[in-house]
Amino acid sequence: MIYGKLWLVVRPTVGIPLFLGAVAVGSFAVHVALLTNTTWVKKFLNGAAPAATAAIEDSAQRMAAAPPTLVLPAQTVKQ
Amino acid sequence: MADADSSADKVWPTGLTEEQSEEIHRHLIQGTQIFGFIAALAHLFAYIYSPWLK
């Protein structure tokens, strides 16, 4: 395997954390840069607009307050 | 006569033999490939389901 002898001269206790740390810091930096330099990421993570959310919640509350009732058509009721 | 540096049993400055070094490297490469595959999949989902690049 190419570069397989790397760990003969670089101690794995140093090289592996350095490698993984570089990957972690690099990818984190890219995502922070996206979050701070664009508008759509924040908007996307916030989800739907508050007005739409409030309307959905209000509708759900009204449904919960008024339990469903069964109304039969007049001709099906026999006396 | 075999070169002293090419001996499989030689312990290098890091305290590893060639075999051990190759083994560590093999695992590291495999981990990188798995990480890369998951990251590529995550980016595909981000491209499909978010406004990214649209």
Backbone of each chain as nested JSON, in Angstrom:
{
  "chains": [
    {"id": "A", "residues": [
      {"number": 1, "name": "MET", "atoms": {"N": [0.844, -1.204, 0.0], "CA": [0.0, 0.0, 0.0], "C": [0.876, 1.249, 0.0]}},
      {"number": 2, "name": "ILE", "atoms": {"N": [0.515, 2.201, -0.837], "CA": [1.33, 3.411, -0.955], "C": [1.35, 4.179, 0.371]}},
      {"number": 3, "name": "TYR", "atoms": {"N": [2.516, 4.649, 0.746], "CA": [2.763, 5.369, 2.0], "C": [2.529, 4.505, 3.243]}},
      {"number": 4, "name": "GLY", "atoms": {"N": [2.494, 3.22, 3.08], "CA": [2.259, 2.314, 4.204], "C": [3.356, 2.359, 5.254]}},
      {"number": 5, "name": "LYS", "atoms": {"N": [4.554, 2.81, 4.834], "CA": [5.68, 2.857, 5.781], "C": [5.783, 4.193, 6.503]}},
      {"number": 6, "name": "LEU", "atoms": {"N": [4.775, 5.028, 6.323], "CA": [4.752, 6.347, 6.972], "C": [4.918, 6.245, 8.475]}},
      {"number": 7, "name": "TRP", "atoms": {"N": [4.256, 5.228, 9.051], "CA": [4.223, 5.107, 10.517], "C": [5.502, 4.537, 11.106]}},
      {"number": 8, "name": "LEU", "atoms": {"N": [6.491, 4.301, 10.233], "CA": [7.813, 3.915, 10.728], "C": [8.574, 5.147, 11.198]}},
      {"number": 9, "name": "VAL", "atoms": {"N": [8.214, 6.292, 10.647], "CA": [8.93, 7.528, 10.987], "C": [8.055, 8.563, 11.687]}},
      {"number": 10, "name": "VAL", "atoms": {"N": [6.737, 8.42, 11.558], "CA": [5.823, 9.315, 12.28], "C": [5.112, 8.474, 13.327]}},
      {"number": 11, "name": "ARG", "atoms": {"N": [5.18, 8.897, 14.561], "CA": [4.535, 8.112, 15.615], "C": [3.018, 8.163, 15.44]}},
      {"number": 12, "name": "PRO", "atoms": {"N": [2.355, 7.01, 15.437], "CA": [0.898, 7.003, 15.26], "C": [0.165, 7.817, 16.327]}},
      {"number": 13, "name": "THR", "atoms": {"N": [0.735, 7.885, 17.54], "CA": [0.087, 8.665, 18.606], "C": [0.075, 10.157, 18.291]}},
      {"number": 14, "name": "VAL", "atoms": {"N": [0.939, 10.575, 17.385], "CA": [0.98, 11.975, 16.969], "C": [0.26, 12.133, 15.625]}},
      {"number": 15, "name": "GLY", "atoms": {"N": [0.585, 11.275, 14.689], "CA": [0.093, 11.421, 13.307], "C": [-1.401, 11.197, 13.159]}},
      {"number": 16, "name": "ILE", "atoms": {"N": [-1.944, 10.205, 13.862], "CA": [-3.375, 9.905, 13.682], "C": [-4.258, 11.011, 14.271]}},
      {"number": 17, "name": "PRO", "atoms": {"N": [-4.029, 11.457, 15.525], "CA": [-4.825, 12.583, 16.018], "C": [-4.661, 13.842, 15.167]}},
      {"number": 18, "name": "LEU", "atoms": {"N": [-3.474, 14.049, 14.642], "CA": [-3.221, 15.215, 13.782], "C": [-4.072, 15.115, 12.51]}},
      {"number": 19, "name": "PHE", "atoms": {"N": [-4.086, 13.948, 11.914], "CA": [-4.851, 13.71, 10.686], "C": [-6.348, 13.861, 10.94]}},
      {"number": 20, "name": "LEU", "atoms": {"N": [-6.851, 13.18, 11.989], "CA": [-8.288, 13.242, 12.288], "C": [-8.689, 14.659, 12.708]}},
      {"number": 21, "name": "GLY", "atoms": {"N": [-7.81, 15.314, 13.468], "CA": [-8.085, 16.686, 13.898], "C": [-8.156, 17.639, 12.712]}},
      {"number": 22, "name": "ALA", "atoms": {"N": [-7.26, 17.455, 11.758], "CA": [-7.261, 18.31, 10.57], "C": [-8.564, 18.135, 9.789]}},
      {"number": 23, "name": "VAL", "atoms": {"N": [-9.023, 16.892, 9.671], "CA": [-10.286, 16.615, 8.965], "C": [-11.447, 17.279, 9.707]}},
      {"number": 24, "name": "ALA", "atoms": {"N": [-11.471, 17.117, 11.045], "CA": [-12.568, 17.67, 11.848], "C": [-12.579, 19.193, 11.781]}},
      {"number": 25, "name": "VAL", "atoms": {"N": [-11.429, 19.82, 11.979], "CA": [-11.353, 21.286, 11.972], "C": [-11.704, 21.82, 10.587]}},
      {"number": 26, "name": "GLY", "atoms": {"N": [-11.197, 21.168, 9.567], "CA": [-11.47, 21.607, 8.188], "C": [-12.937, 21.551, 7.851]}},
      {"number": 27, "name": "SER", "atoms": {"N": [-13.587, 20.429, 8.153], "CA": [-15.0, 20.304, 7.789], "C": [-15.863, 21.233, 8.641]}},
      {"number": 28, "name": "PHE", "atoms": {"N": [-15.502, 21.388, 9.927], "CA": [-16.257, 22.297, 10.791], "C": [-16.144, 23.73, 10.272]}},
      {"number": 29, "name": "ALA", "atoms": {"N": [-14.946, 24.123, 9.873], "CA": [-14.716, 25.487, 9.381], "C": [-15.534, 25.765, 8.128]}},
      {"number": 30, "name": "VAL", "atoms": {"N": [-15.612, 24.782, 7.248], "CA": [-16.391, 24.961, 6.018], "C": [-17.864, 25.187, 6.351]}},
      {"number": 31, "name": "HIS", "atoms": {"N": [-18.395, 24.414, 7.311], "CA": [-19.811, 24.545, 7.645], "C": [-20.105, 25.84, 8.408]}},
      {"number": 32, "name": "VAL", "atoms": {"N": [-19.179, 26.268, 9.254], "CA": [-19.352, 27.557, 9.941], "C": [-19.32, 28.689, 8.915]}},
      {"number": 33, "name": "ALA", "atoms": {"N": [-18.421, 28.592, 7.955], "CA": [-18.33, 29.613, 6.911], "C": [-19.627, 29.68, 6.11]}},
      {"number": 34, "name": "LEU", "atoms": {"N": [-20.219, 28.522, 5.839], "CA": [-21.502, 28.491, 5.119], "C": [-22.593, 29.174, 5.937]}},
      {"number": 35, "name": "LEU", "atoms": {"N": [-22.599, 28.872, 7.24], "CA": [-23.637, 29.415, 8.123], "C": [-23.527, 30.929, 8.244]}},
      {"number": 36, "name": "THR", "atoms": {"N": [-22.299, 31.443, 8.262], "CA": [-22.112, 32.885, 8.481], "C": [-22.143, 33.693, 7.184]}},
      {"number": 37, "name": "ASN", "atoms": {"N": [-21.837, 33.073, 6.062], "CA": [-21.74, 33.834, 4.806], "C": [-22.933, 33.678, 3.868]}},
      {"number": 38, "name": "THR", "atoms": {"N": [-23.882, 32.855, 4.25], "CA": [-25.077, 32.724, 3.404], "C": [-26.318, 33.027, 4.245]}},
      {"number": 39, "name": "THR", "atoms": {"N": [-27.425, 33.255, 3.598], "CA": [-28.676, 33.532, 4.322], "C": [-29.574, 32.3, 4.357]}},
      {"number": 40, "name": "TRP", "atoms": {"N": [-29.427, 31.449, 3.349], "CA": [-30.395, 30.346, 3.226], "C": [-30.216, 29.24, 4.25]}},
      {"number": 41, "name": "VAL", "atoms": {"N": [-28.992, 29.037, 4.774], "CA": [-28.785, 27.939, 5.745], "C": [-29.595, 28.214, 7.011]}},
      {"number": 42, "name": "LYS", "atoms": {"N": [-29.473, 29.46, 7.515], "CA": [-30.2, 29.836, 8.729], "C": [-31.706, 29.725, 8.506]}},
      {"number": 43, "name": "LYS", "atoms": {"N": [-32.143, 30.209, 7.36], "CA": [-33.572, 30.175, 7.035], "C": [-34.073, 28.73, 6.947]}},
      {"number": 44, "name": "PHE", "atoms": {"N": [-33.255, 27.898, 6.32], "CA": [-33.629, 26.472, 6.163], "C": [-33.696, 25.776, 7.516]}},
      {"number": 45, "name": "LEU", "atoms": {"N": [-32.702, 26.045, 8.388], "CA": [-32.675, 25.388, 9.698], "C": [-33.789, 25.887, 10.613]}},
      {"number": 46, "name": "ASN", "atoms": {"N": [-34.241, 27.129, 10.382], "CA": [-35.334, 27.672, 11.19], "C": [-36.67, 27.044, 10.819]}},
      {"number": 47, "name": "GLY", "atoms": {"N": [-36.76, 26.462, 9.657], "CA": [-38.001, 25.819, 9.232], "C": [-38.995, 26.821, 8.688]}},
      {"number": 48, "name": "ALA", "atoms": {"N": [-40.294, 26.479, 8.828], "CA": [-41.353, 27.305, 8.253], "C": [-41.458, 28.641, 8.988]}},
      {"number": 49, "name": "ALA", "atoms": {"N": [-42.12, 29.612, 8.337], "CA": [-42.302, 30.938, 8.926], "C": [-43.172, 30.841, 10.181]}},
      {"number": 50, "name": "PRO", "atoms": {"N": [-42.961, 31.719, 11.185], "CA": [-43.737, 31.665, 12.425], "C": [-45.247, 31.773, 12.187]}},
      {"number": 51, "name": "ALA", "atoms": {"N": [-45.688, 32.59, 11.225], "CA": [-47.122, 32.775, 10.976], "C": [-47.777, 31.457, 10.572]}},
      {"number": 52, "name": "ALA", "atoms": {"N": [-47.118, 30.733, 9.693], "CA": [-47.663, 29.457, 9.233], "C": [-47.704, 28.456, 10.376]}},
      {"number": 53, "name": "THR", "atoms": {"N": [-46.67, 28.444, 11.201], "CA": [-46.606, 27.534, 12.349], "C": [-47.735, 27.843, 13.323]}},
      {"number": 54, "name": "ALA", "atoms": {"N": [-47.968, 29.154, 13.582], "CA": [-49.017, 29.556, 14.514], "C": [-50.381, 29.106, 14.005]}},
      {"number": 55, "name": "ALA", "atoms": {"N": [-50.604, 29.209, 12.712], "CA": [-51.884, 28.807, 12.128], "C": [-52.114, 27.314, 12.301]}},
      {"number": 56, "name": "ILE", "atoms": {"N": [-51.075, 26.54, 12.124], "CA": [-51.189, 25.082, 12.27], "C": [-51.495, 24.728, 13.731]}},
      {"number": 57, "name": "GLU", "atoms": {"N": [-50.775, 25.391, 14.656], "CA": [-51.004, 25.127, 16.08], "C": [-52.418, 25.504, 16.49]}},
      {"number": 58, "name": "ASP", "atoms": {"N": [-52.915, 26.657, 15.988], "CA": [-54.253, 27.126, 16.316], "C": [-55.291, 26.125, 15.821]}},
      {"number": 59, "name": "SER", "atoms": {"N": [-55.087, 25.638, 14.617], "CA": [-56.014, 24.667, 14.027], "C": [-56.03, 23.375, 14.853]}},
      {"number": 60, "name": "ALA", "atoms": {"N": [-54.848, 22.941, 15.282], "CA": [-54.737, 21.718, 16.077], "C": [-55.431, 21.879, 17.419]}},
      {"number": 61, "name": "GLN", "atoms": {"N": [-55.299, 23.078, 18.026], "CA": [-55.94, 23.332, 19.316], "C": [-57.459, 23.321, 19.176]}},
      {"number": 62, "name": "ARG", "atoms": {"N": [-57.975, 23.899, 18.102], "CA": [-59.43, 23.945, 17.912], "C": [-59.98, 22.539, 17.68]}},
      {"number": 63, "name": "MET", "atoms": {"N": [-59.196, 21.717, 16.981], "CA": [-59.621, 20.33, 16.742], "C": [-59.668, 19.554, 18.064]}},
      {"number": 64, "name": "ALA", "atoms": {"N": [-58.721, 19.831, 18.94], "CA": [-58.665, 19.132, 20.216], "C": [-59.805, 19.585, 21.137]}},
      {"number": 65, "name": "ALA", "atoms": {"N": [-60.156, 20.87, 21.067], "CA": [-61.2, 21.419, 21.944], "C": [-62.583, 20.909, 21.561]}},
      {"number": 66, "name": "ALA", "atoms": {"N": [-62.809, 20.71, 20.274], "CA": [-64.115, 20.258, 19.82], "C": [-64.012, 18.823, 19.344]}},
      {"number": 67, "name": "PRO", "atoms": {"N": [-64.405, 17.873, 20.186], "CA": [-64.321, 16.473, 19.769], "C": [-65.288, 16.179, 18.613]}},
      {"number": 68, "name": "PRO", "atoms": {"N": [-64.922, 15.274, 17.75], "CA": [-65.771, 15.009, 16.581], "C": [-67.132, 14.454, 17.004]}},
      {"number": 69, "name": "THR", "atoms": {"N": [-68.179, 14.883, 16.326], "CA": [-69.537, 14.402, 16.633], "C": [-70.096, 13.724, 15.394]}},
      {"number": 70, "name": "LEU", "atoms": {"N": [-70.939, 12.764, 15.611], "CA": [-71.539, 12.023, 14.501], "C": [-72.916, 12.604, 14.217]}},
      {"number": 71, "name": "VAL", "atoms": {"N": [-73.093, 13.075, 12.996], "CA": [-74.393, 13.64, 12.604], "C": [-74.967, 12.739, 11.516]}},
      {"number": 72, "name": "LEU", "atoms": {"N": [-76.09, 12.109, 11.8], "CA": [-76.712, 11.214, 10.822], "C": [-77.678, 11.988, 9.935]}},
      {"number": 73, "name": "PRO", "atoms": {"N": [-77.755, 11.61, 8.666], "CA": [-78.748, 12.251, 7.789], "C": [-80.159, 11.942, 8.296]}},
      {"number": 74, "name": "ALA", "atoms": {"N": [-81.115, 12.832, 8.03], "CA": [-82.472, 12.736, 8.588], "C": [-83.18, 11.434, 8.201]}},
      {"number": 75, "name": "GLN", "atoms": {"N": [-83.031, 10.95, 6.923], "CA": [-83.791, 9.774, 6.49], "C": [-83.305, 8.469, 7.113]}},
      {"number": 76, "name": "THR", "atoms": {"N": [-82.103, 8.45, 7.645], "CA": [-81.602, 7.21, 8.249], "C": [-82.086, 7.042, 9.686]}},
      {"number": 77, "name": "VAL", "atoms": {"N": [-82.651, 8.124, 10.254], "CA": [-83.125, 8.035, 11.636], "C": [-84.551, 7.5, 11.636]}},
      {"number": 78, "name": "LYS", "atoms": {"N": [-84.775, 6.327, 12.227], "CA": [-86.114, 5.736, 12.283], "C": [-86.724, 5.98, 13.656]}},
      {"number": 79, "name": "GLN", "atoms": {"N": [-88.005, 6.24, 13.644], "CA": [-88.651, 6.528, 14.93], "C": [-89.591, 5.418, 15.343]}}
    ]},
    {"id": "B", "residues": [
      {"number": 1, "name": "MET", "atoms": {"N": [23.667, -10.878, 0.777], "CA": [23.441, -10.406, 2.145], "C": [22.316, -9.386, 2.162]}},
      {"number": 2, "name": "ALA", "atoms": {"N": [21.354, -9.611, 3.071], "CA": [20.188, -8.734, 3.106], "C": [20.549, -7.397, 3.735]}},
      {"number": 3, "name": "ASP", "atoms": {"N": [19.945, -6.341, 3.186], "CA": [20.142, -5.001, 3.725], "C": [19.475, -4.924, 5.106]}},
      {"number": 4, "name": "ALA", "atoms": {"N": [20.154, -4.316, 6.056], "CA": [19.619, -4.242, 7.421], "C": [18.305, -3.48, 7.475]}},
      {"number": 5, "name": "ASP", "atoms": {"N": [18.139, -2.45, 6.597], "CA": [16.937, -1.626, 6.616], "C": [15.707, -2.356, 6.085]}},
      {"number": 6, "name": "SER", "atoms": {"N": [15.905, -3.408, 5.291], "CA": [14.758, -4.087, 4.686], "C": [14.292, -5.278, 5.51]}},
      {"number": 7, "name": "SER", "atoms": {"N": [14.894, -5.491, 6.67], "CA": [14.508, -6.603, 7.518], "C": [13.099, -6.384, 8.067]}},
      {"number": 8, "name": "ALA", "atoms": {"N": [12.27, -7.418, 7.976], "CA": [10.884, -7.316, 8.431], "C": [10.814, -7.173, 9.947]}},
      {"number": 9, "name": "ASP", "atoms": {"N": [11.869, -7.642, 10.623], "CA": [11.842, -7.611, 12.09], "C": [12.416, -6.323, 12.675]}},
      {"number": 10, "name": "LYS", "atoms": {"N": [12.939, -5.494, 11.803], "CA": [13.58, -4.268, 12.314], "C": [12.539, -3.356, 12.979]}},
      {"number": 11, "name": "VAL", "atoms": {"N": [12.892, -2.861, 14.143], "CA": [12.017, -1.916, 14.844], "C": [12.501, -0.506, 14.52]}},
      {"number": 12, "name": "TRP", "atoms": {"N": [11.634, 0.283, 13.944], "CA": [11.98, 1.624, 13.474], "C": [11.867, 2.65, 14.602]}},
      {"number": 13, "name": "PRO", "atoms": {"N": [12.239, 3.905, 14.334], "CA": [12.235, 4.905, 15.426], "C": [10.895, 5.039, 16.152]}},
      {"number": 14, "name": "THR", "atoms": {"N": [9.813, 4.756, 15.468], "CA": [8.518, 4.872, 16.14], "C": [8.208, 3.653, 16.997]}},
      {"number": 15, "name": "GLY", "atoms": {"N": [9.054, 2.646, 16.919], "CA": [8.824, 1.434, 17.704], "C": [8.006, 0.402, 16.975]}},
      {"number": 16, "name": "LEU", "atoms": {"N": [7.75, 0.617, 15.682], "CA": [6.925, -0.313, 14.902], "C": [7.778, -1.053, 13.886]}},
      {"number": 17, "name": "THR", "atoms": {"N": [7.278, -2.221, 13.474], "CA": [7.895, -2.933, 12.359], "C": [7.147, -2.525, 11.083]}},
      {"number": 18, "name": "GLU", "atoms": {"N": [7.694, -2.903, 9.945], "CA": [7.05, -2.567, 8.659], "C": [5.641, -3.139, 8.584]}},
      {"number": 19, "name": "GLU", "atoms": {"N": [5.498, -4.336, 9.057], "CA": [4.186, -5.015, 9.038], "C": [3.152, -4.232, 9.847]}},
      {"number": 20, "name": "GLN", "atoms": {"N": [3.574, -3.804, 11.033], "CA": [2.65, -3.051, 11.905], "C": [2.276, -1.707, 11.279]}},
      {"number": 21, "name": "SER", "atoms": {"N": [3.261, -1.066, 10.671], "CA": [3.012, 0.221, 10.012], "C": [2.011, 0.06, 8.869]}},
      {"number": 22, "name": "GLU", "atoms": {"N": [2.2, -0.988, 8.085], "CA": [1.289, -1.25, 6.96], "C": [-0.123, -1.524, 7.48]}},
      {"number": 23, "name": "GLU", "atoms": {"N": [-0.214, -2.237, 8.605], "CA": [-1.526, -2.579, 9.167], "C": [-2.26, -1.317, 9.633]}},
      {"number": 24, "name": "ILE", "atoms": {"N": [-1.555, -0.458, 10.346], "CA": [-2.157, 0.809, 10.802], "C": [-2.644, 1.608, 9.598]}},
      {"number": 25, "name": "HIS", "atoms": {"N": [-1.809, 1.662, 8.573], "CA": [-2.139, 2.443, 7.396], "C": [-3.363, 1.884, 6.68]}},
      {"number": 26, "name": "ARG", "atoms": {"N": [-3.442, 0.569, 6.636], "CA": [-4.581, -0.092, 5.995], "C": [-5.891, 0.309, 6.7]}},
      {"number": 27, "name": "HIS", "atoms": {"N": [-5.88, 0.273, 8.032], "CA": [-7.073, 0.643, 8.803], "C": [-7.422, 2.115, 8.62]}},
      {"number": 28, "name": "LEU", "atoms": {"N": [-6.394, 2.953, 8.583], "CA": [-6.63, 4.394, 8.425], "C": [-7.257, 4.689, 7.057]}},
      {"number": 29, "name": "ILE", "atoms": {"N": [-6.75, 4.023, 6.032], "CA": [-7.286, 4.221, 4.683], "C": [-8.732, 3.728, 4.62]}},
      {"number": 30, "name": "GLN", "atoms": {"N": [-8.999, 2.598, 5.244], "CA": [-10.362, 2.047, 5.236], "C": [-11.327, 2.982, 5.965]}},
      {"number": 31, "name": "GLY", "atoms": {"N": [-10.884, 3.512, 7.109], "CA": [-11.703, 4.472, 7.855], "C": [-11.986, 5.71, 7.034]}},
      {"number": 32, "name": "THR", "atoms": {"N": [-10.98, 6.183, 6.324], "CA": [-11.149, 7.364, 5.479], "C": [-12.154, 7.093, 4.362]}},
      {"number": 33, "name": "GLN", "atoms": {"N": [-12.084, 5.896, 3.798], "CA": [-13.025, 5.541, 2.726], "C": [-14.458, 5.492, 3.249]}},
      {"number": 34, "name": "ILE", "atoms": {"N": [-14.659, 4.902, 4.432], "CA": [-16.009, 4.821, 5.01], "C": [-16.522, 6.23, 5.327]}},
      {"number": 35, "name": "PHE", "atoms": {"N": [-15.659, 7.037, 5.94], "CA": [-16.025, 8.426, 6.248], "C": [-16.393, 9.171, 4.969]}},
      {"number": 36, "name": "GLY", "atoms": {"N": [-15.596, 8.992, 3.94], "CA": [-15.843, 9.665, 2.66], "C": [-17.154, 9.243, 2.039]}},
      {"number": 37, "name": "PHE", "atoms": {"N": [-17.461, 7.967, 2.133], "CA": [-18.718, 7.461, 1.563], "C": [-19.917, 8.063, 2.294]}},
      {"number": 38, "name": "ILE", "atoms": {"N": [-19.861, 8.078, 3.64], "CA": [-20.961, 8.645, 4.426], "C": [-21.09, 10.145, 4.145]}},
      {"number": 39, "name": "ALA", "atoms": {"N": [-19.964, 10.829, 4.048], "CA": [-19.986, 12.271, 3.77], "C": [-20.585, 12.546, 2.392]}},
      {"number": 40, "name": "ALA", "atoms": {"N": [-20.226, 11.732, 1.413], "CA": [-20.773, 11.911, 0.059], "C": [-22.285, 11.705, 0.067]}},
      {"number": 41, "name": "LEU", "atoms": {"N": [-22.734, 10.709, 0.805], "CA": [-24.171, 10.429, 0.917], "C": [-24.88, 11.611, 1.586]}},
      {"number": 42, "name": "ALA", "atoms": {"N": [-24.273, 12.146, 2.658], "CA": [-24.859, 13.285, 3.367], "C": [-24.96, 14.501, 2.45]}},
      {"number": 43, "name": "HIS", "atoms": {"N": [-23.936, 14.701, 1.615], "CA": [-23.975, 15.835, 0.69], "C": [-25.033, 15.629, -0.389]}},
      {"number": 44, "name": "LEU", "atoms": {"N": [-25.213, 14.392, -0.793], "CA": [-26.262, 14.101, -1.785], "C": [-27.641, 14.434, -1.198]}},
      {"number": 45, "name": "PHE", "atoms": {"N": [-27.882, 14.009, 0.044], "CA": [-29.16, 14.313, 0.705], "C": [-29.333, 15.819, 0.891]}},
      {"number": 46, "name": "ALA", "atoms": {"N": [-28.249, 16.495, 1.272], "CA": [-28.313, 17.95, 1.452], "C": [-28.655, 18.63, 0.123]}},
      {"number": 47, "name": "TYR", "atoms": {"N": [-28.093, 18.124, -0.953], "CA": [-28.367, 18.692, -2.282], "C": [-29.825, 18.469, -2.684]}},
      {"number": 48, "name": "ILE", "atoms": {"N": [-30.35, 17.288, -2.344], "CA": [-31.727, 16.969, -2.736], "C": [-32.737, 17.721, -1.862]}},
      {"number": 49, "name": "TYR", "atoms": {"N": [-32.52, 17.699, -0.546], "CA": [-33.571, 18.169, 0.371], "C": [-33.371, 19.575, 0.934]}},
      {"number": 50, "name": "SER", "atoms": {"N": [-32.301, 20.263, 0.574], "CA": [-32.118, 21.634, 1.073], "C": [-31.967, 22.578, -0.118]}},
      {"number": 51, "name": "PRO", "atoms": {"N": [-32.06, 23.873, 0.124], "CA": [-31.939, 24.827, -1.002], "C": [-30.503, 24.998, -1.5]}},
      {"number": 52, "name": "TRP", "atoms": {"N": [-29.585, 24.187, -1.008], "CA": [-28.177, 24.288, -1.398], "C": [-28.001, 24.181, -2.916]}},
      {"number": 53, "name": "LEU", "atoms": {"N": [-27.291, 25.138, -3.507], "CA": [-26.966, 25.196, -4.944], "C": [-28.191, 25.379, -5.832]}},
      {"number": 54, "name": "LYS", "atoms": {"N": [-29.294, 25.867, -5.238], "CA": [-30.499, 26.082, -6.07], "C": [-30.779, 27.567, -6.205]}}
    ]}
  ]
}
